[in-house]
Amino acid sequence: MWVQGAVLCEPLKQLYLSNPLSSNGTRFLTNHKKRRSSVVVMSMTTEGAAVPIMVNGCNGKMGSSVILAANSAGLQILPKSFGPEKEAGNTVEVFGNEIKIHGPSERESVLASLYDDYPNMIVVDYTVPDLVNDNADLYCRVGVPFVMGTTGGDRDILYKTVDASKVYAVISPQMGKQVVAFLAAMEIMAGQFPDAFAGYSLHVKESHQAGKLDTSGTAKAVISCFKKLGVSFDDEIEMIRDPKEQVELVGVPEEHLSGHAFHLYYLSSPDKTVSFEFQHNVCGRSIYAEGTVDAVLFLAKKIQSRADKRIYNMIDVLREGNMR
């Protein structure tokens, strides 16, 4: 399965040529004049209404990609975000949205005040793994619904915290809708045809940008399905992080070395006469950003309808069947 992520178009790049930019489309502003948003919060009962979102980690690579996708979808980007203490007080511009960064010491007061002003808001979290549980605990204390796209943390505690709070949330370490659909199909196949690949061996390669130090969670999920199908897998996942190998051996385009997710699963029969290959490659981050926006719109509808279920994942979003 090949999924080609979008590259920022040239006209959008030209909008920012007059000021120095970071690689993710953000820039720090000097002499920033504080202003209050004049955008009216619209009711989520209207189709296409502007759902207000707070993107935490807004000047990170995923956070900025989400803002770009949210702009295109007509969502309202709120002018505040959480970041590290060293960035507190700075204002950044992310694809036309001026956002003030708030450090850890003021998170709760800032969030509570923002939620008072925008009672229909949804938080999108793309921070860092070490903050997953602390951030979720904060969202639940304040009562703000959220989409958790950040990986890591203690997931058992995460779900228990949200369940106890009754806050609405979409929690998924994989936001790419098409990749999630592939994973769901693998789960169905594993459930309906157990041991269909009994005796087969499996080799797995995954390539991500050099900054990703941990093993792909998606690869682990797919391997789990193959094991249910009877496949033997005792090897380590082959992690490729060297840019030269990624270009020459894996075929990653050079312009996507800083953001890609390539996976290859190779199965072979005991006598090596039969083989299967499953592959899914993602360039860029647009697939995850678009999925995140769909998760926001999905969650807004669940909140509006006062759904009994409160915790969702991307498979729930897919099942809704009304993605853009």
SULGI-V903885 format. One record per residue. RES is the residue in one letter. SS is DSSP state (alpha for helix, beta for strand, coil for the rest). PHI is phi as a letter, one per 40 degrees, with the letter a starting at -180 (999 if undefined). PSI is psi in degrees with one decimal (NA if undefined). Layout:
[[RES:SS:PHI:PSI] [RES:SS:PHI:PSI]]
This chain:
[[M:coil:999:119.2] [W:beta:b:124.8] [V:beta:b:110.6] [Q:coil:c:117.1] [G:coil:c:150.1] [A:coil:c:145.6] [V:coil:b:145.9] [L:coil:d:130.9] [C:coil:c:154.9] [E:alpha:c:-42.0] [P:alpha:d:-38.3] [L:alpha:c:-39.1] [K:alpha:c:-38.6] [Q:alpha:c:-26.6] [L:coil:c:-24.5] [Y:coil:b:8.2] [L:coil:c:-23.7] [S:coil:c:-11.7] [N:coil:b:149.1] [P:coil:c:138.4] [L:coil:b:153.0] [S:coil:c:171.1] [S:coil:c:-15.8] [N:coil:b:14.0] [G:coil:g:15.3] [T:beta:b:157.7] [R:beta:a:144.3] [F:beta:c:139.7] [L:coil:b:142.6] [T:coil:b:154.9] [N:coil:f:39.8] [H:coil:c:129.9] [K:coil:c:119.2] [K:coil:c:134.5] [R:coil:a:150.9] [R:coil:c:138.9] [S:coil:c:134.4] [S:coil:b:5.8] [V:coil:c:130.7] [V:coil:c:132.6] [V:coil:c:122.8] [M:coil:c:151.8] [S:coil:c:140.2] [M:coil:c:-0.3] [T:coil:c:-16.9] [T:coil:c:131.6] [E:coil:c:129.4] [G:coil:g:8.6] [A:coil:c:155.3] [A:coil:c:101.9] [V:coil:c:126.0] [P:beta:c:130.4] [I:beta:b:141.4] [M:beta:b:119.5] [V:beta:b:106.8] [N:beta:c:131.1] [G:coil:g:32.8] [C:coil:c:-28.4] [N:coil:b:13.0] [G:coil:c:173.8] [K:alpha:c:-42.7] [M:alpha:c:-41.8] [G:alpha:d:-44.9] [S:alpha:c:-34.5] [S:alpha:c:-38.0] [V:alpha:c:-41.2] [I:alpha:c:-40.8] [L:alpha:d:-46.2] [A:alpha:c:-38.0] [A:alpha:c:-36.7] [N:alpha:d:-47.4] [S:alpha:c:-31.8] [A:alpha:c:-5.0] [G:coil:g:17.7] [L:coil:c:158.9] [Q:beta:c:119.1] [I:beta:c:117.2] [L:coil:c:149.0] [P:coil:c:26.2] [K:beta:b:151.4] [S:beta:a:153.9] [F:beta:c:144.1] [G:coil:a:-178.9] [P:coil:c:159.2] [E:alpha:d:-35.6] [K:alpha:c:-19.0] [E:alpha:b:-3.8] [A:coil:d:134.7] [G:coil:g:-18.0] [N:coil:c:151.5] [T:beta:b:129.0] [V:beta:b:153.9] [E:beta:b:122.0] [V:beta:b:102.6] [F:coil:f:51.2] [G:coil:g:-0.9] [N:beta:b:120.8] [E:beta:c:122.2] [I:beta:b:129.1] [K:beta:c:134.6] [I:beta:c:131.8] [H:beta:b:136.0] [G:coil:c:177.5] [P:alpha:d:-34.3] [S:alpha:c:-21.4] [E:alpha:b:12.8] [R:alpha:d:-50.0] [E:alpha:c:-44.3] [S:alpha:c:-39.8] [V:alpha:c:-45.5] [L:alpha:c:-43.5] [A:alpha:c:-41.5] [S:alpha:c:-41.9] [L:alpha:c:-39.2] [Y:alpha:c:-33.5] [D:alpha:c:-39.8] [D:alpha:c:-30.6] [Y:coil:b:77.0] [P:coil:c:-13.1] [N:coil:c:8.4] [M:coil:c:156.7] [I:beta:b:134.6] [V:beta:c:138.1] [V:beta:b:123.7] [D:beta:b:113.2] [Y:coil:b:67.7] [T:coil:b:-117.4] [V:coil:b:153.9] [P:alpha:d:-37.0] [D:alpha:c:-17.4] [L:alpha:b:-1.2] [V:alpha:d:-52.6] [N:alpha:c:-41.3] [D:alpha:c:-43.8] [N:alpha:c:-44.3] [A:alpha:c:-39.7] [D:alpha:c:-41.0] [L:alpha:c:-47.7] [Y:alpha:d:-40.2] [C:alpha:c:-37.3] [R:alpha:c:-42.1] [V:alpha:c:-26.5] [G:coil:g:21.7] [V:coil:c:127.6] [P:coil:c:152.3] [F:beta:a:159.2] [V:beta:b:117.8] [M:beta:b:102.1] [G:coil:c:-10.1] [T:coil:c:135.2] [T:coil:c:167.4] [G:coil:g:-166.0] [G:coil:g:177.8] [D:coil:c:104.1] [R:alpha:c:-32.7] [D:alpha:c:-46.3] [I:alpha:c:-38.9] [L:alpha:d:-50.5] [Y:alpha:c:-38.1] [K:alpha:c:-40.2] [T:alpha:c:-47.2] [V:alpha:c:-41.0] [D:alpha:c:-40.6] [A:alpha:c:-29.6] [S:alpha:c:-21.0] [K:coil:g:20.4] [V:coil:c:143.9] [Y:coil:c:136.6] [A:beta:a:146.9] [V:beta:b:121.9] [I:beta:b:119.1] [S:coil:a:127.5] [P:coil:c:-10.1] [Q:coil:b:109.9] [M:coil:c:-5.9] [G:coil:c:114.0] [K:alpha:d:-42.8] [Q:alpha:c:-36.2] [V:alpha:c:-40.1] [V:alpha:c:-39.9] [A:alpha:c:-39.6] [F:alpha:c:-43.9] [L:alpha:c:-40.7] [A:alpha:c:-39.9] [A:alpha:c:-38.4] [M:alpha:c:-40.8] [E:alpha:c:-41.6] [I:alpha:c:-45.7] [M:alpha:c:-41.4] [A:alpha:c:-35.9] [G:alpha:c:-35.6] [Q:alpha:c:-24.7] [F:coil:b:59.3] [P:coil:c:140.1] [D:coil:g:18.2] [A:coil:c:-25.6] [F:coil:b:31.8] [A:coil:d:132.3] [G:coil:g:-16.5] [Y:coil:c:148.3] [S:beta:b:158.9] [L:beta:b:135.3] [H:beta:b:135.0] [V:beta:b:130.3] [K:beta:b:141.1] [E:beta:a:139.0] [S:beta:b:126.2] [H:beta:b:168.0] [Q:coil:d:150.6] [A:coil:d:-26.3] [G:coil:c:-12.7] [K:coil:c:109.3] [L:coil:c:-24.4] [D:coil:c:164.4] [T:coil:c:147.0] [S:coil:d:123.7] [G:alpha:c:-31.5] [T:alpha:c:-43.8] [A:alpha:c:-41.5] [K:alpha:c:-40.2] [A:alpha:c:-40.9] [V:alpha:c:-41.8] [I:alpha:d:-40.2] [S:alpha:d:-40.5] [C:alpha:c:-43.3] [F:alpha:c:-37.1] [K:alpha:c:-37.8] [K:alpha:c:-24.4] [L:coil:c:3.7] [G:coil:g:4.8] [V:coil:c:141.4] [S:beta:c:126.4] [F:coil:a:105.0] [D:coil:b:-2.7] [D:coil:c:165.5] [E:coil:c:149.2] [I:coil:c:132.1] [E:beta:c:108.9] [M:beta:c:124.6] [I:beta:b:116.4] [R:coil:b:-7.6] [D:coil:c:121.1] [P:alpha:d:-37.7] [K:alpha:c:-44.6] [E:alpha:c:-37.0] [Q:alpha:c:-39.4] [V:alpha:c:-48.8] [E:alpha:c:-37.3] [L:alpha:c:-34.1] [V:alpha:c:-29.5] [G:coil:g:24.9] [V:coil:c:128.3] [P:coil:c:139.5] [E:alpha:d:-34.9] [E:alpha:c:-9.8] [H:alpha:b:14.9] [L:coil:c:-30.5] [S:coil:c:-4.0] [G:coil:a:96.4] [H:beta:a:166.2] [A:beta:a:98.8] [F:beta:b:133.3] [H:beta:b:136.9] [L:beta:b:127.6] [Y:beta:b:117.6] [Y:beta:b:120.0] [L:beta:b:143.1] [S:beta:b:146.3] [S:coil:c:164.5] [P:coil:d:-36.2] [D:coil:c:7.1] [K:coil:g:16.2] [T:coil:c:-15.2] [V:coil:b:137.1] [S:beta:a:153.2] [F:beta:b:144.4] [E:beta:b:132.4] [F:beta:b:132.1] [Q:beta:a:136.6] [H:beta:a:124.3] [N:beta:b:131.4] [V:beta:b:126.5] [C:beta:b:131.5] [G:coil:g:-169.6] [R:coil:b:4.2] [S:alpha:c:-34.0] [I:alpha:c:-37.2] [Y:alpha:c:-37.4] [A:alpha:c:-43.8] [E:alpha:c:-40.2] [G:alpha:c:-36.5] [T:alpha:c:-42.6] [V:alpha:c:-41.5] [D:alpha:c:-37.8] [A:alpha:c:-39.5] [V:alpha:c:-48.9] [L:alpha:c:-39.6] [F:alpha:c:-48.3] [L:alpha:c:-38.1] [A:alpha:d:-39.9] [K:alpha:c:-37.9] [K:alpha:c:-38.9] [I:alpha:c:-45.6] [Q:alpha:c:-37.2] [S:coil:c:-2.4] [R:coil:f:47.6] [A:coil:d:145.6] [D:coil:c:-41.5] [K:coil:c:139.2] [R:coil:b:-30.2] [I:beta:b:126.8] [Y:beta:b:164.5] [N:coil:b:-176.7] [M:alpha:c:-22.0] [I:alpha:c:-37.6] [D:alpha:c:-40.8] [V:alpha:c:-43.4] [L:alpha:c:-42.5] [R:alpha:c:-24.1] [E:alpha:c:-32.5] [G:coil:g:14.0] [N:coil:b:36.6] [M:coil:c:158.2] [R:coil:c:NA]]
